[in-house]
Amino acid sequence: MASLAYGGTPSVPVIIKTAERANIQQLATSLGGTVVDWIPEADTYLLNVTNVPALQSSLLAGIEWAEPNVVVSLDPIYLQGIVGLPAGKASHWYLQQPAWQMIQADEAQQVSSGQGTIVADINSAVDASHPAIAGHLVGGYDFVANKPAGAAALDQSSASFMDQSSASFMDQSSASFMDQSSASFMDQSSASFMDATGTAYAHGTLCVGIIAAMAPQSMIMPLRVFDEQGRADTFTIAKAIRYAAKNGSQVINMSFGTLSPSNALKSAVEFAQKSGAILVASAGNHNTNQPQYPAALSGVIAVAATDLMDRKASFSNYGGSVFTDAPGDKIFSAFPGNLYAVVSGTSFSAPAVAAIAGLIRNQRASHIDDIIVRASVNIDAKNPNYAGQLGHGRINALSAVKQK
């Protein structure tokens, strides 16, 4: 348990899993700590402890495992373009964007629109009044506003990240999807990194906007775990996964990741899977085969990003944990304030696959991952340097909903 030694920190936030019928108050006292929060059905607790050596030397009787409550942070978002609603266009006009034409997202809706499916999105705050999102939301939960007093997380920002590409920009000259004169794109000199508040707020809106457009008759459950500074922690994320599963979500989208393996996340994912939920997560944006979590956990559909040529996006992770791929380069989606934006990242590939899973779930209750496999187009020939490292290939929405 050497990883729990943090340079003499007087109070360390620790997640522990107790044995059945263990006395949590006695354990907390032994650790010189207090119970801050808990997940009753999982015998899992968040403690602030001062007696770290007791955990370092050996686990106390009654504790099955212990781990630090690690911070997971959003990266800044670089916005190449922001547009208003184009004249004469419906709020979901961006369904016709080239990336989604490639996967036949519009045609898929003629077969299934996702009616009766609840897709949870674990993310930051969402602009619920946005015209592309209003009417698509079902009651969620704000874990930030309802966070218990004293809850804290260990800052390991160097080892945890949101998969939001800050290195992939859209060249204005390539934005043939919309006429530039009517799109009112920001010129590149005026585009800048958003502050933390804007980053956190935009991320949730962008992801939900993708699900709303691609699975328009599904209902989206927004679960806010990332605060105004774009920060969350593994314990709160684990609670949100369990909340989604217990409250009827058939699909759960997770556009975030951390390099730190977590028993709390693993346990929550297994709980959701046993409830029948399909879990989708972004593979990461660091152009590496190093796994990130929860995408790398068993049974999670890890999604890498491709471009309009079916090539791995320059920023996208790859490797053995990738299950499938979806367009994630130069993606249009909803942006706070009744606007729309162009963004890149596996954060935006994952909700596309979650939406497709919602379309399939409208048709059948099981074997959805098998359908996604059969509906994926092998793109190894276009990615010779990544052959065998992009999962089953790039998803096709129409093929997925037409599978028997």
Sine and cosine of phi, psi and omega as CSV:
sin_phi,cos_phi,sin_psi,cos_psi,sin_omega,cos_omega
0.00,0.00,0.44,0.90,-0.02,-1.00
-0.86,0.51,-0.41,0.91,-0.03,-1.00
-0.92,0.39,-0.19,0.98,0.02,-1.00
-1.00,-0.02,0.04,1.00,0.05,-1.00
-1.00,0.00,0.91,-0.42,-0.11,-0.99
-0.84,-0.54,0.85,0.53,0.16,-0.99
0.85,0.52,0.65,0.76,0.08,-1.00
0.98,0.21,0.32,0.95,0.05,-1.00
-0.84,0.54,0.81,-0.58,-0.09,-1.00
-0.90,0.43,-0.56,0.83,-0.01,-1.00
-0.70,-0.72,0.85,-0.53,-0.08,-1.00
-0.92,-0.40,0.79,-0.61,0.06,-1.00
-0.98,0.22,0.85,-0.53,-0.10,-1.00
-0.75,-0.66,0.65,-0.76,0.12,-0.99
-0.99,-0.16,0.78,-0.63,0.04,-1.00
-0.80,-0.60,0.54,-0.84,0.12,-0.99
-0.93,-0.36,0.85,-0.52,-0.06,-1.00
-0.99,-0.12,0.38,-0.92,0.14,-0.99
-0.94,0.34,0.38,-0.92,0.00,-1.00
-0.87,0.50,0.70,-0.71,0.02,-1.00
0.94,0.34,0.21,0.98,0.09,-1.00
-0.94,0.34,0.51,-0.86,0.00,-1.00
-1.00,-0.01,0.97,-0.24,-0.11,-0.99
-0.92,0.40,-0.55,0.83,-0.02,-1.00
-0.93,0.37,-0.63,0.78,0.05,-1.00
-0.92,0.40,-0.64,0.77,0.03,-1.00
-0.90,0.43,-0.69,0.73,0.01,-1.00
-0.88,0.48,-0.66,0.75,0.02,-1.00
-0.89,0.45,-0.65,0.76,0.02,-1.00
-0.88,0.47,-0.48,0.88,-0.01,-1.00
-1.00,-0.07,0.08,1.00,-0.04,-1.00
0.88,0.48,0.62,0.78,-0.11,-0.99
-0.75,-0.66,-0.04,-1.00,0.03,-1.00
-0.76,-0.65,0.52,-0.86,0.07,-1.00
-0.99,0.13,0.83,-0.56,-0.03,-1.00
-0.99,-0.17,-0.65,0.76,-0.07,-1.00
-0.38,-0.92,0.25,-0.97,-0.02,-1.00
-0.41,-0.91,0.33,-0.94,0.13,-0.99
-0.87,-0.49,1.00,-0.09,-0.20,-0.98
-0.83,0.56,-0.72,0.70,-0.09,-1.00
-0.94,0.34,-0.21,0.98,-0.04,-1.00
-0.94,-0.33,0.01,1.00,-0.08,-1.00
0.77,0.64,0.65,0.76,-0.05,-1.00
-0.87,-0.50,0.72,-0.70,-0.14,-0.99
-0.74,-0.67,0.50,-0.87,0.17,-0.99
-0.97,-0.25,0.86,-0.51,-0.01,-1.00
-0.85,-0.52,0.54,-0.84,0.28,-0.96
-0.98,-0.19,0.90,-0.44,-0.11,-0.99
-0.87,-0.50,0.47,-0.88,0.07,-1.00
-0.92,-0.40,-0.39,0.92,-0.03,-1.00
-1.00,-0.03,0.92,0.40,-0.03,-1.00
-0.89,0.46,-0.62,0.79,0.01,-1.00
-0.81,0.59,-0.50,0.86,0.01,-1.00
-0.89,0.45,-0.51,0.86,0.06,-1.00
-1.00,0.09,-0.52,0.85,-0.03,-1.00
-0.93,0.36,-0.65,0.76,-0.09,-1.00
-0.95,0.30,-0.75,0.66,0.03,-1.00
-0.19,-0.98,0.42,-0.91,0.05,-1.00
-0.95,0.33,0.70,-0.72,0.04,-1.00
-0.92,0.39,0.46,-0.89,0.09,-1.00
-0.84,0.54,0.76,-0.65,-0.01,-1.00
0.98,-0.20,-0.16,0.99,0.03,-1.00
-0.95,-0.32,0.88,-0.48,-0.01,-1.00
-0.99,0.16,-0.64,0.77,0.09,-1.00
-0.39,-0.92,0.34,-0.94,0.04,-1.00
-0.59,-0.80,0.56,-0.83,0.01,-1.00
-0.45,-0.89,0.42,-0.91,0.05,-1.00
-0.93,0.36,0.53,-0.85,0.11,-0.99
-1.00,0.07,0.98,-0.20,-0.21,-0.98
-1.00,-0.04,0.63,-0.78,0.10,-1.00
-0.95,0.32,0.68,-0.74,0.16,-0.99
-0.88,-0.48,0.83,-0.55,-0.14,-0.99
-0.87,-0.49,0.57,-0.82,0.13,-0.99
-0.97,0.26,0.65,-0.76,0.17,-0.99
-0.99,0.15,0.36,-0.93,0.09,-1.00
-0.88,0.47,0.50,-0.87,0.05,-1.00
-0.98,-0.22,0.79,-0.61,0.12,-0.99
-0.99,-0.11,0.85,-0.52,-0.03,-1.00
-0.98,-0.22,0.90,-0.44,0.06,-1.00
-0.99,0.14,-0.51,0.86,-0.04,-1.00
-0.46,-0.89,0.62,-0.79,0.12,-0.99
-0.78,-0.63,0.71,-0.70,0.01,-1.00
-0.75,-0.67,0.39,-0.92,0.18,-0.98
-1.00,0.05,-0.02,-1.00,0.05,-1.00
-0.93,0.37,0.88,-0.47,0.00,-1.00
-0.87,0.50,0.59,-0.81,-0.03,-1.00
-0.84,0.54,0.73,-0.68,0.06,-1.00
0.98,0.22,0.13,0.99,-0.05,-1.00
-0.97,-0.25,0.55,-0.84,0.11,-0.99
-0.97,0.25,0.27,-0.96,-0.09,-1.00
-0.88,0.47,-0.43,0.90,0.00,-1.00
-0.99,-0.17,0.49,0.87,-0.03,-1.00
-0.81,0.59,-0.49,0.87,-0.09,-1.00
-0.96,0.28,-0.06,1.00,0.13,-0.99
-0.87,0.49,-0.42,0.91,-0.04,-1.00
-1.00,0.04,0.16,0.99,-0.02,-1.00
-0.91,0.42,0.46,-0.89,-0.09,-1.00
-0.81,0.58,-0.63,0.78,-0.04,-1.00
-0.87,0.50,-0.62,0.79,-0.05,-1.00
-1.00,0.02,-0.35,0.93,0.18,-0.98
-0.90,0.43,-0.60,0.80,0.01,-1.00
-0.86,0.52,-0.61,0.79,-0.03,-1.00
-0.99,-0.13,0.14,0.99,0.08,-1.00
0.84,0.55,0.73,0.68,-0.03,-1.00
-0.92,0.39,-0.63,0.77,-0.01,-1.00
-0.91,0.41,-0.72,0.70,0.00,-1.00
-0.89,0.46,-0.55,0.84,-0.01,-1.00
-0.88,0.47,-0.53,0.84,-0.02,-1.00
-0.93,0.36,-0.28,0.96,0.08,-1.00
-0.96,0.27,-0.31,0.95,0.01,-1.00
-0.98,-0.18,-0.69,0.72,0.02,-1.00
-0.53,-0.85,0.69,-0.72,0.04,-1.00
-0.93,-0.37,0.06,1.00,0.04,-1.00
1.00,0.06,0.21,0.98,-0.06,-1.00
-0.85,0.53,0.71,-0.71,0.02,-1.00
1.00,0.07,0.00,1.00,-0.02,-1.00
-0.98,-0.21,0.67,-0.74,0.10,-0.99
-0.95,-0.31,0.84,-0.54,0.03,-1.00
-0.93,-0.36,0.91,-0.42,0.05,-1.00
-1.00,0.07,0.62,-0.79,0.09,-1.00
-0.82,-0.57,0.91,-0.42,0.02,-1.00
-1.00,-0.02,0.90,-0.43,-0.25,-0.97
-0.27,-0.96,-0.40,-0.92,0.10,-1.00
-0.99,-0.14,-0.15,-0.99,-0.05,-1.00
-0.89,0.46,0.46,-0.89,-0.05,-1.00
-0.85,-0.53,0.64,-0.77,0.10,-1.00
-0.98,0.19,1.00,0.02,-0.10,-0.99
-0.93,0.38,-0.31,0.95,-0.02,-1.00
-1.00,0.02,-0.08,1.00,0.00,-1.00
-0.86,0.52,0.70,-0.72,-0.06,-1.00
-0.87,0.49,-0.42,0.91,0.03,-1.00
-0.99,0.15,-0.20,0.98,-0.10,-0.99
-0.90,-0.45,-0.55,0.83,-0.04,-1.00
-0.82,0.58,0.73,-0.68,-0.01,-1.00
1.00,0.01,-0.10,0.99,-0.01,-1.00
-0.97,-0.24,-0.05,1.00,-0.13,-0.99
-0.98,-0.20,0.61,-0.79,0.16,-0.99
-0.91,-0.42,0.40,-0.92,-0.11,-0.99
-0.78,0.63,0.81,-0.59,0.04,-1.00
-0.93,-0.38,-0.59,-0.81,-0.01,-1.00
-0.41,-0.91,0.62,-0.79,0.01,-1.00
-0.97,-0.24,0.99,-0.14,-0.01,-1.00
-0.96,0.28,-0.32,0.95,0.03,-1.00
-0.96,0.27,-0.78,0.63,-0.02,-1.00
-0.91,0.42,-0.46,0.89,-0.06,-1.00
-0.96,-0.27,0.37,0.93,-0.01,-1.00
-0.94,0.33,0.73,-0.69,-0.03,-1.00
-0.89,0.45,0.53,-0.85,0.07,-1.00
-0.88,0.48,0.69,-0.73,0.02,-1.00
1.00,-0.03,-0.15,0.99,0.02,-1.00
-0.93,0.37,0.72,-0.69,-0.02,-1.00
-0.54,-0.84,0.21,-0.98,0.03,-1.00
-0.68,-0.73,0.47,-0.88,0.04,-1.00
-0.98,0.22,0.80,-0.60,-0.05,-1.00
-0.98,0.21,0.97,-0.24,0.13,-0.99
-0.83,-0.56,0.79,0.62,-0.09,-1.00
-0.88,0.48,-0.41,0.91,0.01,-1.00
-0.95,0.31,-0.27,0.96,-0.04,-1.00
-0.90,-0.43,0.12,0.99,0.02,-1.00
-0.65,-0.76,0.51,-0.86,-0.14,-0.99
-0.35,-0.94,0.43,-0.90,0.22,-0.98
-1.00,-0.04,0.63,-0.78,-0.04,-1.00
-1.00,0.05,1.00,0.05,0.00,-1.00
-0.72,-0.69,0.92,-0.40,-0.13,-0.99
-0.94,0.35,0.79,-0.61,0.12,-0.99
-0.95,-0.30,0.09,1.00,-0.07,-1.00
-0.89,-0.46,0.06,1.00,-0.02,-1.00
-0.88,-0.47,0.92,-0.39,-0.09,-1.00
-0.92,-0.40,0.43,-0.90,0.04,-1.00
-1.00,-0.04,0.83,-0.56,0.08,-1.00
-0.96,0.27,0.86,-0.51,-0.07,-1.00
-0.83,0.56,-0.58,0.81,-0.06,-1.00
-0.91,0.41,-0.31,0.95,-0.02,-1.00
-1.00,-0.06,0.01,1.00,-0.05,-1.00
-0.99,0.15,0.90,0.44,-0.04,-1.00
-0.98,0.21,-0.20,0.98,-0.01,-1.00
-0.85,0.52,-0.63,0.78,0.02,-1.00
-0.82,-0.58,0.55,-0.83,0.09,-1.00
-0.91,0.41,0.82,-0.57,-0.13,-0.99
-0.87,0.50,-0.56,0.83,-0.04,-1.00
-0.92,0.40,-0.49,0.87,0.00,-1.00
-1.00,-0.07,-0.27,0.96,-0.08,-1.00
-0.99,0.13,-0.38,0.93,-0.01,-1.00
0.81,0.59,0.75,0.66,0.05,-1.00
-0.90,0.43,0.57,-0.82,0.19,-0.98
-0.93,0.38,0.65,-0.76,0.12,-0.99
-0.97,0.24,0.37,-0.93,-0.17,-0.99
-0.89,0.45,-0.51,0.86,-0.03,-1.00
-0.92,0.40,-0.43,0.90,-0.02,-1.00
-1.00,-0.09,-0.22,0.97,0.05,-1.00
-0.96,0.28,0.60,-0.80,-0.03,-1.00
-0.47,-0.88,0.22,-0.98,0.08,-1.00
-0.91,0.41,0.71,-0.71,0.04,-1.00
-0.97,0.23,0.43,-0.90,0.09,-1.00
-0.95,0.30,0.12,-0.99,-0.12,-0.99
-0.88,0.48,-0.61,0.79,-0.02,-1.00
-0.89,0.45,-0.73,0.68,0.00,-1.00
-0.90,0.44,-0.62,0.78,0.01,-1.00
-0.87,0.50,-0.78,0.63,-0.06,-1.00
-0.89,0.46,-0.67,0.75,-0.06,-1.00
-0.94,0.35,-0.69,0.73,-0.06,-1.00
-0.93,0.38,-0.60,0.80,-0.11,-0.99
-0.86,0.52,-0.74,0.68,0.02,-1.00
-0.89,0.45,-0.67,0.74,-0.01,-1.00
-0.90,0.43,-0.68,0.73,0.00,-1.00
-0.88,0.47,-0.71,0.70,-0.04,-1.00
-0.93,0.38,-0.70,0.71,0.01,-1.00
-0.91,0.42,-0.58,0.82,0.04,-1.00
-0.87,0.49,-0.56,0.83,0.03,-1.00
-0.93,0.36,-0.73,0.69,-0.01,-1.00
-0.90,0.44,-0.67,0.74,-0.03,-1.00
-0.89,0.46,-0.60,0.80,-0.02,-1.00
-0.97,0.23,-0.61,0.79,-0.12,-0.99
-1.00,0.04,-0.42,0.91,0.05,-1.00
-0.76,-0.65,0.94,0.34,-0.24,-0.97
-0.91,0.41,-0.39,0.92,0.00,-1.00
-0.99,-0.12,-0.03,1.00,0.12,-0.99
-0.98,0.22,0.28,-0.96,0.10,-0.99
-0.94,-0.35,0.65,-0.76,-0.09,-1.00
-0.96,-0.29,0.80,-0.61,0.04,-1.00
-0.99,-0.16,0.97,-0.26,0.01,-1.00
-0.99,0.15,0.84,-0.54,0.02,-1.00
-0.89,-0.46,0.94,-0.33,-0.08,-1.00
-1.00,0.02,0.89,-0.45,0.08,-1.00
-0.86,-0.51,-0.31,0.95,-0.01,-1.00
-0.99,-0.13,0.77,-0.63,-0.10,-1.00
-0.99,0.11,-0.15,-0.99,-0.05,-1.00
-0.90,0.44,-0.39,0.92,0.07,-1.00
-1.00,-0.02,0.08,1.00,0.01,-1.00
0.96,0.29,0.55,0.84,-0.06,-1.00
-0.87,-0.50,0.66,-0.75,0.13,-0.99
-0.66,-0.75,-0.18,-0.98,0.04,-1.00
-0.51,-0.86,0.30,-0.95,-0.14,-0.99
-0.90,0.43,-0.56,0.83,0.00,-1.00
-0.91,0.41,-0.71,0.70,-0.01,-1.00
-0.91,0.41,-0.63,0.78,0.04,-1.00
-0.89,0.45,-0.67,0.74,0.04,-1.00
-0.87,0.48,-0.66,0.75,0.05,-1.00
-0.88,0.48,-0.65,0.76,-0.03,-1.00
-0.92,0.39,-0.64,0.77,0.04,-1.00
-0.87,0.49,-0.72,0.70,0.01,-1.00
-0.91,0.42,-0.63,0.77,0.02,-1.00
-0.87,0.50,-0.72,0.70,0.00,-1.00
-0.85,0.52,-0.71,0.71,-0.03,-1.00
-0.92,0.39,-0.66,0.76,-0.05,-1.00
-0.96,0.29,-0.32,0.95,-0.07,-1.00
-0.93,-0.36,0.45,0.89,0.25,-0.97
1.00,-0.06,0.15,0.99,0.01,-1.00
-0.97,0.26,0.79,-0.61,0.07,-1.00
-1.00,0.02,-0.37,0.93,0.02,-1.00
-0.73,-0.68,0.64,-0.76,0.02,-1.00
-0.79,-0.61,0.86,-0.52,0.05,-1.00
-0.99,-0.14,0.70,-0.71,-0.03,-1.00
-0.74,-0.68,1.00,0.01,-0.01,-1.00
-1.00,-0.01,0.89,0.45,0.01,-1.00
-0.31,-0.95,0.14,-0.99,0.04,-1.00
-0.15,-0.99,0.33,-0.94,0.08,-1.00
-0.69,-0.72,0.51,-0.86,0.06,-1.00
-0.98,0.20,-0.20,0.98,-0.07,-1.00
-1.00,0.00,0.90,-0.43,0.11,-0.99
-0.86,0.51,0.55,-0.84,-0.07,-1.00
-0.62,-0.78,0.82,-0.57,0.10,-1.00
-0.90,0.43,-0.57,0.82,0.00,-1.00
-0.90,0.44,-0.69,0.72,0.04,-1.00
-0.91,0.40,-0.69,0.73,-0.01,-1.00
-0.87,0.50,-0.70,0.71,0.00,-1.00
-0.90,0.44,-0.66,0.76,0.00,-1.00
-0.91,0.40,-0.66,0.75,0.03,-1.00
-0.88,0.47,-0.69,0.72,0.01,-1.00
-0.90,0.44,-0.61,0.79,0.06,-1.00
-0.88,0.48,-0.72,0.69,-0.01,-1.00
-0.91,0.42,-0.64,0.77,0.01,-1.00
-0.90,0.44,-0.64,0.77,0.02,-1.00
-0.91,0.41,-0.43,0.91,0.04,-1.00
-0.98,0.18,-0.12,0.99,0.01,-1.00
0.99,-0.15,0.06,1.00,-0.03,-1.00
-0.98,0.21,0.57,-0.82,0.15,-0.99
-1.00,-0.08,0.81,-0.59,-0.03,-1.00
-0.94,-0.33,0.78,-0.63,-0.02,-1.00
-0.85,-0.53,0.67,-0.74,-0.01,-1.00
-0.59,-0.81,0.45,-0.89,0.01,-1.00
-0.98,0.20,0.61,-0.79,-0.08,-1.00
-0.97,0.22,-0.41,0.91,0.02,-1.00
0.89,-0.46,0.33,-0.94,-0.16,-0.99
-0.86,-0.51,0.57,0.82,-0.08,-1.00
-0.90,-0.44,0.30,0.95,0.07,-1.00
0.75,0.66,0.77,0.64,-0.04,-1.00
-0.63,-0.78,0.34,-0.94,0.10,-0.99
-1.00,-0.09,0.16,0.99,0.06,-1.00
-0.94,0.33,0.81,-0.58,-0.07,-1.00
-0.95,0.32,0.52,-0.86,0.17,-0.99
-0.85,-0.52,0.33,-0.94,-0.10,-0.99
-0.88,-0.48,0.63,-0.78,0.31,0.95
-1.00,0.02,0.01,1.00,-0.08,-1.00
-0.83,0.55,-0.59,0.81,-0.09,-1.00
-0.99,0.12,-0.05,1.00,0.00,-1.00
-0.96,0.30,0.53,-0.85,-0.05,-1.00
-0.85,0.53,0.75,-0.67,0.06,-1.00
1.00,0.05,-0.20,0.98,0.04,-1.00
-0.99,0.14,0.69,-0.72,0.04,-1.00
-0.99,0.13,0.98,-0.18,-0.01,-1.00
-1.00,0.06,0.77,-0.63,-0.14,-0.99
-0.90,-0.44,0.84,-0.54,0.14,-0.99
-1.00,-0.05,0.21,-0.98,-0.06,-1.00
-0.95,-0.33,0.62,-0.79,0.08,-1.00
-0.85,-0.53,0.24,-0.97,0.05,-1.00
-0.97,-0.23,-0.17,-0.99,-0.06,-1.00
-0.95,0.30,-0.14,0.99,0.04,-1.00
-0.97,-0.26,0.22,0.98,-0.05,-1.00
0.90,0.44,0.42,0.91,0.10,-1.00
-0.99,-0.13,0.50,-0.87,0.09,-1.00
-0.83,0.56,0.78,-0.63,0.07,-1.00
-0.86,0.51,0.60,-0.80,-0.14,-0.99
-0.83,0.56,-0.52,0.85,-0.07,-1.00
-1.00,0.01,-0.30,0.95,-0.22,-0.98
-0.94,0.35,0.64,-0.77,0.18,-0.98
-0.93,0.36,0.23,-0.97,-0.03,-1.00
-0.49,-0.87,-0.08,-1.00,0.08,-1.00
0.89,-0.45,-0.14,-0.99,-0.13,-0.99
-0.91,0.42,-0.38,0.93,-0.02,-1.00
-0.99,0.13,-0.23,0.97,-0.03,-1.00
-0.95,0.32,0.73,-0.68,0.00,-1.00
-0.98,-0.20,-0.70,0.71,0.00,-1.00
-0.47,-0.88,0.10,-1.00,-0.03,-1.00
-0.79,-0.61,0.42,-0.91,0.08,-1.00
-0.49,-0.87,0.43,-0.90,0.04,-1.00
-0.82,0.58,0.73,-0.69,0.01,-1.00
-0.58,-0.82,0.25,0.97,-0.04,-1.00
-0.90,-0.44,0.84,-0.55,0.01,-1.00
0.88,0.47,0.86,0.51,-0.05,-1.00
-0.98,-0.20,0.76,-0.65,0.12,-0.99
-1.00,0.04,0.67,-0.75,0.13,-0.99
-0.36,-0.93,0.05,-1.00,-0.02,-1.00
-0.92,0.39,0.57,-0.82,0.00,-1.00
-0.73,-0.69,0.59,-0.81,-0.07,-1.00
-0.79,0.61,0.56,-0.83,0.04,-1.00
1.00,0.03,0.48,0.88,0.00,-1.00
0.89,0.46,0.48,0.88,0.00,-1.00
-0.93,-0.38,0.04,-1.00,0.05,-1.00
-0.70,-0.71,0.45,-0.89,-0.06,-1.00
-0.65,-0.76,0.33,-0.94,0.11,-0.99
-0.95,-0.31,0.82,-0.57,-0.08,-1.00
-0.62,-0.78,0.27,-0.96,0.05,-1.00
-0.71,-0.71,0.54,-0.84,0.05,-1.00
0.48,-0.88,0.43,-0.90,0.10,-1.00
-0.93,0.38,-0.25,0.97,0.14,-0.99
-0.83,0.55,-0.46,0.89,-0.07,-1.00
-0.97,-0.24,-0.17,0.98,0.17,-0.99
-0.98,0.22,-0.65,0.76,-0.05,-1.00
-0.87,0.49,-0.75,0.66,-0.01,-1.00
-0.91,0.42,-0.43,0.90,0.09,-1.00
-0.90,0.44,-0.69,0.72,0.03,-1.00
-0.94,0.34,-0.60,0.80,0.05,-1.00
-0.88,0.47,-0.64,0.77,0.03,-1.00
-0.90,0.44,-0.68,0.74,0.03,-1.00
-0.90,0.44,-0.64,0.77,0.08,-1.00
-0.87,0.50,-0.58,0.81,0.07,-1.00
-0.91,0.42,-0.62,0.78,0.05,-1.00
-0.90,0.45,-0.67,0.74,0.00,-1.00
-0.93,0.37,-0.65,0.76,-0.03,-1.00
-0.88,0.47,-0.46,0.89,0.08,-1.00
-0.90,0.45,-0.41,0.91,-0.07,-1.00
-0.98,-0.17,-0.48,0.88,-0.08,-1.00
-0.46,-0.89,0.38,-0.93,-0.10,-0.99
-0.99,-0.16,-0.20,0.98,-0.09,-1.00
-0.57,-0.82,0.14,-0.99,0.05,-1.00
0.86,0.51,0.52,0.86,-0.01,-1.00
-0.92,0.38,-0.60,0.80,0.03,-1.00
-0.90,0.44,-0.57,0.82,0.05,-1.00
-0.91,0.42,-0.61,0.79,0.04,-1.00
-0.90,0.45,-0.67,0.74,0.01,-1.00
-0.89,0.45,-0.62,0.79,0.05,-1.00
-0.87,0.49,-0.76,0.65,-0.06,-1.00
-0.93,0.37,-0.40,0.92,-0.03,-1.00
-1.00,-0.05,0.01,1.00,-0.03,-1.00
-1.00,0.02,0.67,-0.74,-0.02,-1.00
-1.00,-0.07,0.84,-0.55,0.01,-1.00
-0.90,0.43,0.83,-0.56,-0.03,-1.00
-0.87,-0.49,0.33,0.94,-0.02,-1.00
-0.87,0.50,-0.60,0.80,-0.03,-1.00
-0.88,0.47,-0.48,0.88,0.02,-1.00
-1.00,0.01,-0.07,1.00,-0.02,-1.00
-0.71,-0.70,0.89,0.46,-0.10,-0.99
-0.86,0.51,-0.47,0.89,0.01,-1.00
-0.98,0.18,-0.14,0.99,-0.06,-1.00
-0.79,-0.62,0.37,0.93,-0.02,-1.00
-0.84,0.55,0.77,-0.64,0.00,-1.00
0.98,0.18,0.02,1.00,-0.05,-1.00
-0.89,-0.45,0.19,0.98,0.02,-1.00
-0.87,-0.49,0.54,0.84,0.06,-1.00
0.89,0.45,-0.64,-0.77,-0.06,-1.00
-1.00,0.04,-0.06,1.00,0.05,-1.00
0.89,-0.45,-0.12,-0.99,-0.05,-1.00
-0.99,0.11,0.75,-0.66,-0.09,-1.00
-0.93,0.37,0.51,-0.86,0.16,-0.99
-0.80,-0.60,0.89,-0.46,-0.11,-0.99
-0.91,0.41,-0.69,0.72,-0.04,-1.00
-0.90,0.43,-0.70,0.71,0.04,-1.00
-0.87,0.50,-0.61,0.80,-0.03,-1.00
-0.90,0.44,-0.71,0.71,-0.07,-1.00
-0.98,0.19,-0.21,0.98,0.02,-1.00
-0.99,-0.14,-0.04,1.00,0.01,-1.00
-0.92,0.40,0.63,-0.78,0.02,-1.00
-0.99,-0.13,0.00,0.00,0.00,0.00
